[in-house]
Amino acid sequence: MSGRHSGARDVIAYNWPQYAAGLAIAAGAAAIAGHLPRPLRRLARSGSGAAITLLGTATAASWYVYDRSDLYAYHWLASLLPRAPSAYAVVSCGLDEVSAPLAVRWPAARQSAVDLYDPALTSEGSIRRARRRVPPPAHALKGRPDTLPLPTAGADAILLVFAAHELRRARERENLFAECGRILRPGGTLILAEHLRDIANIAAFGPGAWHFLPRAEWLRLAAHAGLRPTAERRLAHLIAAFAFTKE
């Protein structure tokens, strides 16, 4: 456990409209259940219970991943990136919780941070709320998926941690991965960490897991950019971390 502030509390704060809607549905279904015919009464009570269960499992999963695990200690990076980079970039999409701890982890390395936030590309209300609570670092450069303001072949590593899935259009993701391929030196590594749209995350987050992308999409994007998968590991059971290397 990393000792950072509560990630589960942040998830609730960033996504409070969904929590409010879920609680309202549960309360409404429970309130009307007693006034319905027996078959519908059971259905209403089942719906109320399902809504509460879904909120509970999603919150518990968030607590386990973001608070209980060592995700934000970044010890897992050693298995994907055995050698500390001399120059690396952190690319975020509205919320950067990566730059500060990595600056401590790699004090001798030159860090660049790029913020891709654009309301036209990332329309999720949760990102707007997160950005108000956690502003981008002062040294962050403004970028676009097709134009990262960094030199060609200038980075040993690029980190995309819970960022790329916020680009909802496939073309924007393809542009971003192509730019990562341009910026990496030969032998450089793109580190990607994301929840996946898979059975484990669907069980934990229900319909919310459709906000994530399938594993096959990340592999497709890497291949499209000429990046080869060289390592993959699971973090806290619900997160996939990949290393893609430029030949």
C-alpha positions as semicolon CSV with decimal commas, in nm:
position;residue;x (nm);y (nm);z (nm)
1;M;0,000;0,000;0,000
2;S;0,147;0,334;-0,104
3;G;0,023;0,578;0,158
4;R;-0,128;0,813;-0,099
5;H;-0,469;0,966;-0,042
6;S;-0,773;0,746;-0,089
7;G;-0,812;0,636;-0,449
8;A;-1,157;0,491;-0,380
9;R;-1,268;0,826;-0,240
10;D;-1,134;0,996;-0,553
11;V;-1,327;0,755;-0,776
12;I;-1,649;0,843;-0,593
13;A;-1,573;1,216;-0,612
14;Y;-1,496;1,203;-0,985
15;N;-1,797;0,984;-1,066
16;W;-2,050;1,108;-0,812
17;P;-2,335;1,153;-1,067
18;Q;-2,323;0,780;-1,143
19;Y;-2,324;0,697;-0,772
20;A;-2,613;0,938;-0,712
21;A;-2,810;0,786;-1,000
22;G;-2,747;0,433;-0,874
23;L;-2,858;0,519;-0,521
24;A;-3,165;0,700;-0,654
25;I;-3,263;0,397;-0,863
26;A;-3,213;0,164;-0,567
27;A;-3,412;0,387;-0,331
28;G;-3,689;0,445;-0,585
29;A;-3,726;0,076;-0,664
30;A;-3,736;-0,012;-0,294
31;A;-3,991;0,263;-0,222
32;I;-4,240;0,154;-0,487
33;A;-4,193;-0,220;-0,437
34;G;-4,456;-0,242;-0,163
35;H;-4,719;-0,083;-0,389
36;L;-4,673;-0,323;-0,678
37;P;-4,829;-0,662;-0,755
38;R;-4,624;-0,950;-0,618
39;P;-4,433;-1,043;-0,939
40;L;-4,339;-0,679;-1,000
41;R;-4,262;-0,631;-0,632
42;R;-3,997;-0,901;-0,650
43;L;-3,857;-0,750;-0,967
44;A;-3,835;-0,403;-0,810
45;R;-3,664;-0,535;-0,500
46;S;-3,424;-0,738;-0,710
47;G;-3,343;-0,427;-0,913
48;S;-3,282;-0,228;-0,597
49;G;-3,053;-0,497;-0,461
50;A;-2,866;-0,524;-0,790
51;A;-2,801;-0,149;-0,798
52;I;-2,666;-0,150;-0,442
53;T;-2,454;-0,458;-0,514
54;L;-2,306;-0,302;-0,826
55;L;-2,212;0,017;-0,642
56;G;-2,064;-0,187;-0,360
57;T;-1,854;-0,414;-0,581
58;A;-1,727;-0,122;-0,791
59;T;-1,627;0,071;-0,479
60;A;-1,462;-0,233;-0,323
61;A;-1,271;-0,302;-0,644
62;S;-1,155;0,060;-0,660
63;W;-1,037;0,043;-0,298
64;Y;-0,850;-0,281;-0,364
65;V;-0,678;-0,153;-0,678
66;Y;-0,603;0,207;-0,584
67;D;-0,561;0,186;-0,205
68;R;-0,480;-0,169;-0,100
69;S;-0,236;-0,266;-0,377
70;D;0,109;-0,118;-0,438
71;L;0,002;0,017;-0,778
72;Y;0,113;0,373;-0,704
73;A;0,442;0,264;-0,550
74;Y;0,545;0,168;-0,906
75;H;0,756;-0,129;-0,797
76;W;0,597;-0,319;-1,086
77;L;0,785;-0,102;-1,335
78;A;1,105;-0,296;-1,271
79;S;0,963;-0,606;-1,440
80;L;0,863;-0,410;-1,751
81;L;1,146;-0,158;-1,762
82;P;1,449;-0,317;-1,592
83;R;1,685;-0,026;-1,666
84;A;1,602;0,324;-1,546
85;P;1,563;0,559;-1,844
86;S;1,786;0,861;-1,896
87;A;1,498;1,051;-2,057
88;Y;1,129;0,964;-2,046
89;A;0,787;1,115;-2,106
90;V;0,464;1,088;-1,911
91;V;0,157;1,139;-2,129
92;S;-0,171;1,208;-1,951
93;C;-0,521;1,290;-2,063
94;G;-0,651;1,531;-1,801
95;L;-0,524;1,365;-1,483
96;D;-0,153;1,320;-1,411
97;E;-0,079;1,117;-1,098
98;V;0,236;0,968;-1,248
99;S;0,491;1,248;-1,299
100;A;0,554;1,329;-0,933
101;P;0,624;0,975;-0,803
102;L;0,837;0,890;-1,107
103;A;1,048;1,202;-1,055
104;V;1,129;1,058;-0,712
105;R;1,186;0,708;-0,848
106;W;1,420;0,825;-1,126
107;P;1,581;1,145;-0,993
108;A;1,867;1,141;-1,244
109;A;1,642;1,104;-1,549
110;R;1,508;1,390;-1,759
111;Q;1,128;1,394;-1,741
112;S;0,885;1,546;-1,990
113;A;0,512;1,563;-1,922
114;V;0,248;1,608;-2,191
115;D;-0,118;1,679;-2,120
116;L;-0,361;1,580;-2,396
117;Y;-0,672;1,713;-2,226
118;D;-0,917;1,859;-2,476
119;P;-1,290;1,878;-2,395
120;A;-1,365;1,799;-2,760
121;L;-1,176;1,468;-2,737
122;T;-1,232;1,370;-2,373
123;S;-1,593;1,450;-2,296
124;E;-1,620;1,248;-1,973
125;G;-1,745;1,458;-1,683
126;S;-1,526;1,257;-1,447
127;I;-1,213;1,392;-1,619
128;R;-1,330;1,752;-1,582
129;R;-1,395;1,697;-1,212
130;A;-1,062;1,519;-1,163
131;R;-0,877;1,799;-1,339
132;R;-1,028;2,058;-1,107
133;R;-0,906;1,860;-0,805
134;V;-0,565;1,765;-0,946
135;P;-0,435;2,028;-1,191
136;P;-0,160;1,931;-1,436
137;P;0,201;1,976;-1,322
138;A;0,354;2,315;-1,388
139;H;0,603;2,175;-1,640
140;A;0,342;1,988;-1,845
141;L;0,334;2,068;-2,215
142;K;0,008;2,092;-2,406
143;G;-0,021;1,831;-2,677
144;R;-0,258;1,656;-2,912
145;P;-0,274;1,286;-2,996
146;D;-0,125;1,355;-3,340
147;T;0,124;1,618;-3,219
148;L;0,324;1,546;-2,906
149;P;0,563;1,841;-2,850
150;L;0,871;1,623;-2,805
151;P;1,168;1,553;-3,034
152;T;1,195;1,249;-3,256
153;A;1,388;0,959;-3,101
154;G;1,444;1,157;-2,782
155;A;1,300;0,928;-2,513
156;D;1,403;0,593;-2,369
157;A;1,053;0,537;-2,231
158;I;0,701;0,674;-2,252
159;L;0,439;0,605;-1,987
160;L;0,066;0,594;-2,057
161;V;-0,100;0,512;-1,725
162;F;-0,483;0,519;-1,731
163;A;-0,466;0,781;-2,007
164;A;-0,509;0,637;-2,356
165;H;-0,857;0,490;-2,300
166;E;-0,989;0,843;-2,249
167;L;-0,943;0,897;-2,622
168;R;-1,272;0,750;-2,737
169;R;-1,205;0,761;-3,112
170;A;-0,989;0,487;-3,261
171;R;-0,819;0,736;-3,494
172;E;-0,704;0,950;-3,200
173;R;-0,559;0,644;-3,027
174;E;-0,382;0,540;-3,346
175;N;-0,234;0,888;-3,379
176;L;-0,115;0,881;-3,018
177;F;0,059;0,545;-3,055
178;A;0,219;0,657;-3,381
179;E;0,354;0,965;-3,205
180;C;0,489;0,748;-2,924
181;G;0,669;0,540;-3,186
182;R;0,820;0,857;-3,333
183;I;0,943;0,987;-2,998
184;L;1,097;0,662;-2,875
185;R;1,458;0,586;-2,949
186;P;1,532;0,247;-3,111
187;G;1,505;-0,002;-2,826
188;G;1,288;0,240;-2,628
189;T;0,978;0,120;-2,446
190;L;0,618;0,233;-2,421
191;I;0,466;0,138;-2,086
192;L;0,087;0,112;-2,093
193;A;-0,128;0,043;-1,786
194;E;-0,504;0,011;-1,825
195;H;-0,810;-0,168;-1,699
196;L;-0,934;-0,402;-1,971
197;R;-1,282;-0,480;-2,092
198;D;-1,263;-0,839;-1,975
199;I;-1,447;-1,081;-1,748
200;A;-1,267;-0,972;-1,431
201;N;-1,340;-0,601;-1,481
202;I;-1,698;-0,664;-1,594
203;A;-1,754;-0,863;-1,274
204;A;-1,608;-0,578;-1,068
205;F;-1,750;-0,273;-1,246
206;G;-2,053;-0,404;-1,434
207;P;-2,156;-0,186;-1,730
208;G;-1,883;0,062;-1,635
209;A;-1,626;-0,181;-1,775
210;W;-1,742;-0,088;-2,126
211;H;-1,553;0,239;-2,076
212;F;-1,236;0,028;-2,090
213;L;-1,094;-0,123;-2,408
214;P;-1,022;-0,489;-2,490
215;R;-0,668;-0,625;-2,477
216;A;-0,681;-0,687;-2,852
217;E;-0,725;-0,314;-2,916
218;W;-0,405;-0,224;-2,731
219;L;-0,212;-0,492;-2,918
220;R;-0,355;-0,363;-3,246
221;L;-0,254;-0,006;-3,167
222;A;0,099;-0,109;-3,078
223;A;0,138;-0,310;-3,399
224;H;-0,002;-0,016;-3,597
225;A;0,276;0,201;-3,453
226;G;0,549;-0,056;-3,516
227;L;0,590;-0,144;-3,148
228;R;0,650;-0,502;-3,038
229;P;0,504;-0,643;-2,713
230;T;0,794;-0,752;-2,493
231;A;0,636;-0,792;-2,148
232;E;0,295;-0,803;-1,986
233;R;0,179;-0,845;-1,629
234;R;-0,136;-0,816;-1,424
235;L;-0,159;-0,566;-1,140
236;A;-0,407;-0,612;-0,855
237;H;-0,594;-0,864;-1,076
238;L;-0,781;-0,587;-1,261
239;I;-0,510;-0,391;-1,443
240;A;-0,297;-0,498;-1,736
241;A;0,048;-0,345;-1,776
242;F;0,228;-0,382;-2,109
243;A;0,576;-0,304;-2,237
244;F;0,592;-0,232;-2,611
245;T;0,940;-0,189;-2,758
246;K;1,051;0,001;-3,067
247;E;1,281;-0,205;-3,287
